[in-house]
Amino acid sequence: MEKNIQPLDPIAISLGPIQVHWYGLIIGAGIALALIIAMREGERRGLPKDIFADLMLWAIPIAIISARIYYVIFQWDFYSQNPGEIIKIWNGGIAIHGALIGSVITAYVFAKKRKISFWKLADIAAPSIILGQAIGRWGNFMNQEAHGREVSRAFLENMYLPEFIIDQMYINGAYYHPTFLYESIWNIIGFIILILLRRVNLRRGELFLSYVIWYSIGRFFVEGLRTDSLMLTENLRIAQTISIVLIIVALVLIFYRRAEGLAKARYLDKAEGK
């Protein structure tokens, strides 16, 4: 039966020599939905209507470039021998941690320039970011990448997965853990939790830091199942290391900001402040 299984076509649209990949379309859809949600919430929280659209004009290209640079750096043994492959981002090969680093730096500078609170901006954006990540993982699904270790078809069937997911996880003669799905579901749950936390009216900055903690916990465990991890040493995965660092940093920031009186404003406050 496996011999008849064909992967889904990663090409969504072909216009002569131009090919539009599902990978790009799905990531684009995730970004668009995330932007709409952030813009609506930004207005409710007293920010100018177009503030997130303006931010995204800078953050999107910088995030993509930083995600690619991050990936290339940790795969330098390959790219140093194949420099022509560095720009071929449509073949996959971006790292979300690189995108997050680029996005946070961009948002911080942007907030300073516009004289608004970075933490207020980050709090509003947090649910949008994790929802965009949840959607974006389906781009990996279409490319049959970022999967986990080998499993049996019976293992996947016992998870009650739809047939098209099981078939797409059949790659080069074997079935694999659908780690894209694990992370996507984890992120959707995180999105719901962050939306609910808005009502708790946390101190400013803590919604975003909660996102960092939640995502990092999930990523740590999912990364442990993957077979394509970027490695820091022979046995140390970069994403797991970064996840632990981010959890610690987020917790320290929460306690430090409270102890130093840097988080007096709360999420539902419309006025600017710390």
Disulfide bonds with the S-S distance in Angstrom:
none
